[in-house]
Amino acid sequence: MPASLSPVKTAAALRTSARASVELLLVLVTASVVLWLLGRMWSVVWPLIVGLFLTTLTWPLARFLRRRGWPPALAASVVTVLFLLVVTGIMALIAVPVASQSGELADGVAEGVQRMREWAAGPPLNIGDDQITGALDSAVARVQDSIGSMVTAVVTGLSTVVNGVVTAVLALFLMFFFLKDGPRFLPWLARQLPGRLATDVPVVAERGWETLGAFVRSQAFVGLLDAVLIGIGLWILKVPLVLPLAVLTFVSAFVPIVGALFAGLVAVLIALVSNGPADALIVLAIIVVVQQLEGNVFQPMIQSRGLGLHAAVVLLAVTLGGSLAGIVGSLLAVPAAALIAVVWNYLREQLSEPSQEPDPDEPQTPTAVPA
């Protein structure tokens, strides 16, 4: 005879499921409210995040100077000035060679366009000059018809550039203050919080800071690896501007998806106008292979070790962040997942019961063996 369901156990299971569903719903509503508030305060939150990222890069040098007896304000000022000099040097490495070879590149672009026209005029396309002229006229007419949307796009682009400059300036000032007064933050935070929070929140904040530093260092290492591998490939093919392209690849590694696409497009175009279509295709293949190795092998492995996250979690976090918030979501997905893991691990530590291991010095009572 089949066993019947117990009404008591069934009712208890339903009550437990309902209670868990209500609690999960409350958590999701709270998370939605927090994300909404962050979105409303994004003009302040984004410079704060960028400032924290920059501080994790420059803090080791500031800590070294402070341990050698430098005053906090002097150490922060020196590190900030050195950071600006490094950024200026990187921009010079990109701009100076490009400016010195701009004439050669312009000639290469013109020659490349002429080659494309000659190739299009031959078989199998057989596109004549009159067809090309007609296509250009049609394109000009479309541009004239959409002049209003183009003006709007230009204004939006200028607004984005201005916002980027403001964000960079605010982040730089925040970096200076973090370097100067950062060690005072956790003691101050502990004094402001009541009861148990005065202990828990500073501990979680310190672990989160270490996790954020591990993320930035791993991202810098991945960018350096990309720059070296792609730079070697460009050098073997004798593509001009190898050093600026390598520096551009390293810098763009900090901007997921768009950074890699932009750096790769620039490298392929320069190879096309200087070396021809064959080398351009080889450069494209090199960039695709390196980017695939970075996204699917190097980055998940390095970040999973530095952040304590599994490689699959890193991949899923980047995918989810990109689908929810685009480029910014992809950039912040991995550190956000790592910070969530920090909070979760700390909660598990506090909620776990101490293991009852037998004392080796205490005599053990023999158990009775059944006959």
C-alpha positions in Angstrom: 0.0 0.0 0.0 1.6 3.3 -1.0 2.4 5.7 1.8 0.1 8.8 2.0 1.2 12.3 2.5 1.4 13.7 6.0 -0.9 16.8 6.4 1.3 18.1 9.2 4.6 17.8 7.2 2.9 19.2 4.0 1.6 22.3 5.9 5.0 22.8 7.5 6.7 22.6 4.1 4.3 25.1 2.6 4.7 27.5 5.5 8.5 27.3 5.2 8.4 27.9 1.4 6.0 30.8 1.8 8.2 32.4 4.5 11.3 31.9 2.4 9.6 33.4 -0.6 8.5 36.5 1.3 12.0 37.0 2.7 13.6 36.5 -0.7 11.1 39.0 -2.2 12.0 41.6 0.6 15.7 41.1 -0.3 15.1 41.6 -4.0 13.0 44.8 -3.3 15.7 46.1 -1.0 18.4 45.4 -3.7 16.2 47.2 -6.3 15.8 50.2 -4.1 19.6 50.4 -3.5 20.3 50.1 -7.2 17.8 52.8 -8.0 19.4 55.1 -5.4 22.8 54.4 -6.9 21.5 55.3 -10.3 20.1 58.6 -9.1 23.4 59.5 -7.5 25.5 58.1 -10.3 27.2 61.5 -11.0 28.8 61.1 -7.5 29.1 57.4 -7.4 31.0 57.0 -10.7 33.9 59.4 -9.8 34.1 57.7 -6.4 34.5 54.3 -8.0 37.1 55.6 -10.5 38.9 57.2 -7.6 39.0 54.0 -5.7 40.4 52.1 -8.7 43.1 54.7 -9.2 43.9 54.6 -5.4 44.4 50.8 -5.6 47.0 51.4 -8.3 48.9 54.1 -6.5 48.5 53.1 -2.9 51.6 50.7 -2.8 53.9 53.6 -3.6 52.1 56.0 -1.1 52.4 53.3 1.6 56.1 52.8 0.9 56.7 56.6 1.3 54.6 56.8 4.5 56.5 53.9 6.0 59.8 55.8 5.3 58.5 58.7 7.4 57.0 61.0 4.8 54.0 63.1 6.0 50.7 61.8 4.5 50.0 65.0 2.6 53.5 65.1 1.1 53.4 61.4 0.1 49.9 61.8 -1.5 51.0 64.9 -3.4 54.1 63.2 -4.8 52.3 60.1 -5.8 49.5 62.1 -7.5 52.1 64.2 -9.4 53.9 61.0 -10.5 50.6 59.5 -11.6 49.9 62.5 -13.7 53.4 62.4 -15.2 52.9 58.7 -16.1 49.6 59.4 -17.7 51.1 62.2 -19.7 54.0 60.0 -20.8 51.6 57.3 -22.0 49.7 59.9 -24.0 52.9 61.2 -25.4 54.0 57.6 -26.4 50.8 57.4 -28.4 50.6 60.9 -29.8 54.2 61.8 -30.7 54.9 58.8 -33.1 51.5 59.2 -34.6 52.1 62.9 -35.3 55.6 62.2 -36.7 54.2 59.6 -39.1 50.9 61.3 -39.9 52.1 62.2 -43.4 53.1 58.6 -44.2 49.8 57.3 -42.8 47.8 59.8 -44.8 49.6 58.7 -48.0 49.0 55.1 -47.0 45.2 55.8 -46.5 45.0 57.4 -49.9 46.9 54.5 -51.5 44.6 52.0 -49.7 41.5 53.8 -51.0 42.9 53.7 -54.5 43.7 50.0 -54.2 40.2 49.3 -53.0 38.7 51.2 -56.0 40.9 49.3 -58.4 40.0 46.0 -56.8 36.3 46.9 -56.9 36.6 47.8 -60.6 37.9 44.4 -61.5 36.2 41.0 -61.5 34.1 39.7 -59.9 32.5 43.0 -58.7 33.2 45.1 -61.9 32.1 48.3 -60.1 32.8 51.3 -62.4 33.6 54.9 -61.4 30.1 56.0 -62.3 28.6 53.6 -59.8 31.0 54.7 -57.1 30.2 58.3 -57.8 26.5 57.5 -57.6 26.9 55.7 -54.3 28.8 58.7 -53.0 26.1 61.1 -54.1 23.5 58.9 -52.4 25.5 58.8 -49.2 25.9 62.6 -49.3 22.1 63.0 -49.8 21.4 60.7 -46.8 23.9 62.7 -44.7 22.1 65.9 -45.6 18.7 64.4 -44.7 20.0 63.2 -41.3 21.8 66.4 -40.4 19.5 67.0 -37.4 20.3 63.6 -35.9 24.0 64.2 -36.5 23.9 67.5 -34.7 22.1 65.7 -31.8 24.8 63.0 -31.8 27.6 65.6 -31.8 26.0 67.4 -28.9 25.6 64.2 -27.0 29.2 63.3 -27.8 30.4 66.6 -26.5 28.4 66.2 -23.4 29.9 62.8 -22.8 33.4 64.2 -23.2 32.7 67.0 -20.8 31.2 64.5 -18.3 34.3 62.3 -18.7 36.6 65.2 -18.0 34.7 66.2 -14.9 34.7 62.6 -13.7 38.4 62.4 -14.3 39.1 65.6 -12.3 36.9 64.5 -9.4 38.4 61.1 -9.4 41.9 62.6 -9.3 41.1 64.8 -6.3 39.4 61.8 -4.6 42.5 59.7 -5.2 44.6 62.4 -3.5 42.3 62.5 -0.4 42.1 58.7 -0.3 45.9 58.4 -0.4 46.2 61.1 2.3 43.5 60.1 4.7 42.7 56.6 3.7 44.1 54.8 6.8 42.0 57.0 9.1 38.7 55.9 7.4 38.2 52.6 9.1 38.9 53.8 12.7 36.5 56.8 12.0 33.9 54.4 10.6 34.1 52.2 13.7 33.5 55.2 15.9 30.4 56.2 14.0 28.6 52.8 14.1 26.8 51.3 17.0 27.2 47.9 18.7 28.3 44.9 16.6 28.4 47.0 13.4 31.4 48.9 14.7 33.3 45.6 14.3 31.7 43.9 11.3 31.5 46.8 8.9 35.3 47.8 9.1 36.3 44.2 8.7 34.2 43.8 5.6 35.4 47.1 4.3 39.1 46.1 4.7 38.5 42.8 3.0 36.7 44.5 0.2 39.6 47.0 -0.3 42.0 44.0 -0.6 39.7 42.4 -3.1 39.4 45.6 -5.2 43.2 45.9 -5.3 43.5 42.3 -6.5 41.0 43.0 -9.3 42.9 46.1 -10.5 46.3 44.4 -10.4 44.9 41.4 -12.3 43.3 43.6 -14.9 46.6 45.5 -15.3 48.5 42.1 -15.8 46.0 41.0 -18.4 46.3 44.2 -20.3 50.1 44.0 -20.2 49.9 40.4 -21.5 47.7 41.6 -24.4 50.0 44.4 -25.2 53.1 42.2 -25.3 51.6 39.5 -27.4 49.9 41.8 -29.9 53.0 44.1 -30.0 55.2 41.1 -30.8 52.9 40.1 -33.7 52.9 43.7 -35.1 56.7 43.9 -34.7 57.2 40.6 -36.7 54.9 41.9 -39.5 56.8 45.3 -39.4 53.7 47.3 -38.9 54.5 50.9 -38.0 53.7 52.5 -34.7 54.2 49.2 -32.8 54.9 51.0 -29.4 51.9 53.3 -29.5 49.6 50.4 -30.6 50.9 48.3 -27.7 50.4 51.1 -25.2 46.9 51.7 -26.6 46.1 48.0 -26.2 47.3 48.1 -22.5 45.2 51.1 -21.7 42.1 49.9 -23.5 42.2 46.6 -21.5 40.7 48.5 -18.6 37.6 49.2 -20.7 35.9 45.9 -21.5 34.6 45.1 -24.9 34.8 48.6 -26.5 38.4 49.1 -25.5 39.6 45.8 -27.1 37.5 46.5 -30.3 38.8 50.1 -30.6 42.5 49.1 -30.1 42.1 46.1 -32.5 40.4 48.3 -35.2 43.2 50.9 -35.0 45.9 48.2 -35.4 44.1 46.5 -38.4 43.6 49.9 -40.2 47.2 50.9 -39.8 48.3 47.5 -41.0 46.0 47.8 -44.0 47.2 51.2 -45.1 50.9 50.5 -44.5 51.4 46.8 -45.3 48.4 45.8 -47.4 45.3 43.6 -47.0 47.3 40.4 -46.4 49.1 41.7 -43.3 45.9 43.4 -42.2 44.1 40.0 -42.2 47.1 38.4 -40.3 46.9 41.3 -37.7 43.2 40.7 -37.4 43.7 37.0 -36.8 46.4 37.7 -34.1 44.1 40.1 -32.3 41.1 37.7 -32.4 43.3 34.8 -31.1 44.8 37.0 -28.3 41.4 38.4 -27.3 39.8 35.0 -27.2 42.7 33.7 -25.1 42.4 36.7 -22.8 38.6 36.5 -22.4 38.2 32.8 -22.1 41.5 31.6 -20.5 43.8 34.3 -19.1 41.4 36.7 -17.5 39.1 34.1 -15.8 42.1 32.2 -14.5 44.0 35.2 -13.2 41.0 37.0 -11.8 39.6 33.8 -10.2 42.9 33.3 -8.4 43.2 36.9 -7.3 39.6 37.4 -6.3 38.8 33.9 -5.0 36.1 33.4 -7.7 35.7 30.5 -10.0 36.5 31.2 -13.7 32.9 30.3 -14.6 31.6 32.9 -12.1 33.8 35.6 -13.7 32.5 34.8 -17.1 28.9 34.8 -16.0 29.4 38.0 -14.0 30.8 39.9 -17.0 27.9 38.6 -19.2 25.3 39.6 -16.7 26.8 43.0 -16.0 27.1 43.8 -19.7 23.4 42.8 -20.3 22.2 45.0 -17.4 24.4 48.1 -17.7 26.4 47.9 -20.9 30.1 48.8 -20.8 30.0 50.1 -17.2 28.3 46.9 -16.1 31.0 44.8 -17.7 33.7 46.9 -16.0 32.1 46.7 -12.5 30.6 43.1 -12.7 33.7 41.2 -11.6 34.6 43.5 -8.6 31.0 43.6 -7.6 30.8 39.8 -7.6 34.0 39.6 -5.6 32.6 42.1 -3.0 29.4 40.1 -2.8 31.5 37.0 -2.2 33.5 38.9 0.6 30.2 39.8 2.4 28.8 36.3 1.9 32.0 34.6 3.3 32.0 36.9 6.3 28.4 36.2 7.1 29.1 32.5 6.9 32.0 32.9 9.3 29.8 34.7 11.8 26.8 32.4 11.4 28.8 29.1 11.5 29.0 27.1 14.7 32.4 26.2 16.0 33.4 22.7 15.1 33.4 20.3 18.1 36.7 18.5 17.6 37.8 16.1 20.4 40.6 17.2 22.6 43.6 14.9 22.1 44.7 15.3 25.8 41.2 14.3 27.1 40.8 10.6 27.8 38.3 9.0 25.4 35.4 6.9 26.9 35.3 3.5 25.1 32.1 2.8 23.4 30.3 -0.5 24.0 30.6 -3.0 21.3 27.4 -4.9 20.7 27.7 -8.6 21.1 
